[in-house]
Amino acid sequence: MMHDTYSSEQVTDLVSSIVRSFRAGGSREDGCYTLEQVAERTGFALSSLKKDCRAGRIEHTQYGDARGMTPSQLAKFLERLRVGGDLHQAVPAADDMAEARRATRRSSASRAGRSAAA
């Protein structure tokens, strides 16, 4: 079940659990996890992780076409989500949505006026 907000304690527990599961999988503290591993263990969609890495919204490690995350990058990423982060910057805020609706109505009214005049 997804919550809109999490307590600091819940996020700390989640981060600790994820990092422990990576270490239990035989990874070293300074190792790098593939995005597939990150997606599998965090439950985030692989396609979203890849898209956000390409867009520069997630700090990650890249070598050629391969992308991954170190434990510290993963911890920073999860911590940033706890405090809001900027991953959802592409989703307009409520004020932006209201402005977009007004612009659409103005555009539609303008087109309707031109059609009636013709």
C-alpha positions in Angstrom: 0.0 0.0 0.0 1.4 3.4 -1.0 1.2 6.3 1.3 1.4 10.0 0.4 3.7 10.8 3.3 6.0 8.7 5.4 7.5 9.4 8.8 11.2 9.9 9.1 11.3 6.6 11.1 9.5 4.7 8.3 11.8 6.0 5.6 14.9 5.2 7.7 13.6 1.7 8.2 12.9 1.3 4.5 16.4 2.6 3.5 18.1 0.3 6.0 16.1 -2.7 4.9 16.9 -2.1 1.2 20.6 -1.5 1.8 20.7 -4.6 4.0 19.1 -6.7 1.3 21.7 -5.5 -1.2 24.5 -6.4 1.1 22.9 -9.8 1.8 22.9 -10.4 -2.0 26.7 -10.4 -1.9 27.4 -6.8 -3.0 30.2 -4.8 -1.5 29.6 -1.5 0.2 31.4 0.2 -2.6 29.9 -1.9 -5.4 27.4 -0.8 -7.9 23.9 -2.2 -8.4 22.3 -2.5 -11.8 19.1 -0.6 -12.3 17.4 -4.0 -12.7 18.6 -4.9 -9.1 17.4 -1.5 -7.8 14.0 -1.9 -9.4 13.6 -5.5 -8.2 14.5 -4.7 -4.6 12.7 -1.3 -4.3 9.6 -2.1 -6.3 10.1 0.9 -8.6 9.5 0.4 -12.3 12.7 -0.2 -14.2 11.5 2.0 -17.1 10.9 4.9 -14.7 14.3 4.5 -13.1 16.0 4.4 -16.6 14.0 7.5 -17.7 14.8 9.4 -14.6 18.5 8.5 -14.8 18.6 9.6 -18.5 16.9 12.9 -17.6 19.4 13.5 -14.8 16.8 13.4 -12.0 18.5 10.5 -10.2 22.1 10.5 -9.3 23.6 7.3 -10.7 26.8 5.7 -12.2 27.2 5.2 -15.9 29.8 3.3 -17.8 29.0 3.2 -21.5 25.4 2.2 -21.9 25.3 0.5 -18.4 23.7 2.5 -15.6 23.7 1.6 -11.9 23.6 3.0 -8.4 26.0 2.7 -5.5 24.6 2.2 -2.0 25.2 5.8 -1.1 23.4 7.0 -4.3 20.5 4.7 -3.6 20.3 6.0 0.0 20.4 9.6 -1.3 17.7 8.9 -3.9 15.4 7.3 -1.3 16.0 10.1 1.2 15.2 12.7 -1.5 11.9 11.0 -2.1 11.1 11.2 1.6 11.4 15.0 1.5 9.7 15.4 -1.8 12.6 15.3 -4.3 12.1 16.5 -7.8 11.2 13.3 -9.6 7.7 14.4 -10.1 8.5 17.8 -11.5 7.0 16.9 -14.8 3.6 16.6 -13.1 2.1 20.1 -13.1 1.1 21.5 -9.7 -2.6 22.3 -9.1 -2.0 26.0 -10.0 -0.2 25.0 -13.2 -3.1 22.7 -14.1 -5.6 25.5 -13.6 -3.6 27.8 -15.8 -3.4 25.0 -18.5 -7.1 24.6 -18.4 -7.7 28.4 -18.8 -5.3 28.5 -21.7 -7.1 25.5 -23.4 -10.5 27.3 -22.9 -9.1 30.5 -24.4 -7.7 28.6 -27.4 -10.9 26.7 -27.9 -13.0 29.9 -27.7 -10.6 31.6 -30.1 -11.0 28.8 -32.6 -14.8 28.8 -32.2 -14.9 32.5 -32.9 -12.9 32.1 -36.1 -15.2 29.3 -37.2 -18.3 31.4 -36.6 -16.9 34.4 -38.5 -16.1 32.3 -41.6 
